[in-house]
Amino acid sequence: MTDPTPQFAFDAPVTPDHIDELGHVNHKVYVAWAEEAGVRHWRAVAPPEMQGRYVWVASQLEMAFLRETKPGETVRVETWLGALRGARFDRHVRILGPDGGVRARAQTTWALLDAATRRPVRVPPEIVALFGA
């Protein structure tokens, strides 16, 4: 089965501080890129007043590290939404190397919070529509 077309993507250059003692990108950097995908996607589609009203928090992460990424490479971070359940969305992320090969895959779960109360809220239809889900 092939992955769906990404709803959002960005390029991330590998910097020297991403490299671990084994000479490749540290796993924690892939985790950061997966989180960044969710944050950037939200900021790209939501108007400022909606961003002020709601906050997304990652509540779960499952990640597979498939191939190493070396110094000087640039990866492509792609994301799309999965299942919606009340206040939560699943988000899928794949990180591609310059050769197009998958370096890592992630499935994250994000919860929507009311920014003022910090309590979970059911994802309203207008947010679902923003993501095209």
C-alpha positions as CSV (number, residue, x, y, z in Angstrom):
1,M,0.0,0.0,0.0
2,T,1.3,3.5,-0.9
3,D,1.1,6.4,1.4
4,P,-1.5,9.2,0.7
5,T,-0.4,12.4,-1.0
6,P,1.1,14.7,1.7
7,Q,-1.1,17.6,2.8
8,F,2.0,19.6,3.9
9,A,5.7,19.3,3.4
10,F,8.9,21.2,4.1
11,D,12.6,20.7,3.5
12,A,15.0,20.4,6.5
13,P,18.7,20.8,6.0
14,V,20.9,18.7,8.2
15,T,23.1,20.9,10.4
16,P,26.3,19.9,12.3
17,D,24.3,19.9,15.6
18,H,22.0,17.1,14.2
19,I,24.9,14.7,13.9
20,D,25.6,12.1,16.7
21,E,28.8,10.2,17.6
22,L,27.9,7.6,14.9
23,G,28.2,10.3,12.2
24,H,24.6,10.5,11.2
25,V,21.4,12.4,12.2
26,N,20.5,11.5,15.8
27,H,17.1,9.9,16.3
28,K,15.8,12.8,18.5
29,V,16.2,15.1,15.4
30,Y,13.7,12.9,13.5
31,V,11.3,13.2,16.4
32,A,11.7,17.0,16.4
33,W,11.0,17.1,12.6
34,A,7.9,15.0,13.1
35,E,6.6,17.4,15.7
36,E,7.6,20.4,13.6
37,A,5.5,19.0,10.7
38,G,2.4,19.2,12.9
39,V,3.1,22.7,14.1
40,R,4.0,24.1,10.7
41,H,1.0,22.5,9.1
42,W,-1.3,24.1,11.7
43,R,0.3,27.5,11.3
44,A,0.1,27.3,7.5
45,V,-3.7,26.6,7.4
46,A,-5.2,28.3,10.5
47,P,-5.9,32.0,10.6
48,P,-4.2,33.9,13.5
49,E,-7.5,34.2,15.5
50,M,-8.0,30.4,15.4
51,Q,-4.3,29.9,16.4
52,G,-5.0,32.1,19.4
53,R,-8.1,30.2,20.4
54,Y,-6.7,26.6,20.1
55,V,-3.4,24.8,20.8
56,W,-2.4,21.4,19.5
57,V,-0.3,19.1,21.7
58,A,1.3,15.9,20.7
59,S,0.1,13.1,23.0
60,Q,1.6,10.0,21.4
61,L,4.4,9.2,19.0
62,E,5.4,6.0,17.2
63,M,8.4,6.2,15.0
64,A,10.4,3.8,12.8
65,F,13.9,4.8,11.8
66,L,14.7,3.1,8.5
67,R,17.9,4.6,7.0
68,E,20.5,7.0,8.2
69,T,20.8,10.5,7.1
70,K,24.3,12.0,6.7
71,P,25.9,15.4,7.2
72,G,25.2,17.9,4.4
73,E,22.0,16.2,3.2
74,T,18.6,17.9,3.1
75,V,15.5,15.8,4.0
76,R,11.9,16.3,2.9
77,V,9.4,16.1,5.8
78,E,5.9,15.2,4.6
79,T,2.7,15.0,6.6
80,W,-1.0,14.1,6.3
81,L,-3.9,13.6,8.7
82,G,-5.4,10.2,9.6
83,A,-8.3,9.4,11.9
84,L,-10.2,12.0,13.8
85,R,-11.5,11.0,17.2
86,G,-13.2,13.7,19.2
87,A,-10.4,16.0,20.4
88,R,-7.7,14.0,18.6
89,F,-6.2,13.6,15.1
90,D,-3.7,11.0,14.0
91,R,-1.0,12.6,11.9
92,H,1.4,10.6,9.7
93,V,4.9,11.8,8.8
94,R,7.5,10.5,6.4
95,I,11.0,11.8,6.1
96,L,12.6,11.4,2.8
97,G,16.3,11.6,1.9
98,P,17.6,13.4,-1.2
99,D,17.3,10.2,-3.2
100,G,13.6,10.0,-2.3
101,G,14.1,7.0,-0.1
102,V,12.2,6.9,3.2
103,R,14.5,7.6,6.2
104,A,11.9,7.5,8.9
105,R,8.1,7.2,9.4
106,A,6.0,8.4,12.3
107,Q,2.5,8.3,13.4
108,T,1.6,10.9,16.0
109,T,-1.6,11.7,17.9
110,W,-2.4,15.3,18.5
111,A,-5.0,16.7,20.9
112,L,-6.7,20.0,20.5
113,L,-6.9,22.2,23.5
114,D,-8.7,25.4,24.3
115,A,-5.9,27.9,24.6
116,A,-7.4,29.7,27.6
117,T,-8.4,26.7,29.7
118,R,-5.8,24.2,28.4
119,R,-8.6,21.6,28.3
120,P,-9.3,19.2,25.4
121,V,-12.0,20.2,23.0
122,R,-13.7,18.3,20.3
123,V,-12.2,19.2,16.9
124,P,-14.8,21.6,15.4
125,P,-15.9,21.3,11.7
126,E,-14.1,24.5,10.7
127,I,-10.8,23.0,11.7
128,V,-11.5,19.7,10.0
129,A,-12.3,21.7,6.9
130,L,-9.0,23.6,7.2
131,F,-7.1,20.3,7.0
132,G,-9.3,19.0,4.2
133,A,-9.9,15.9,6.4
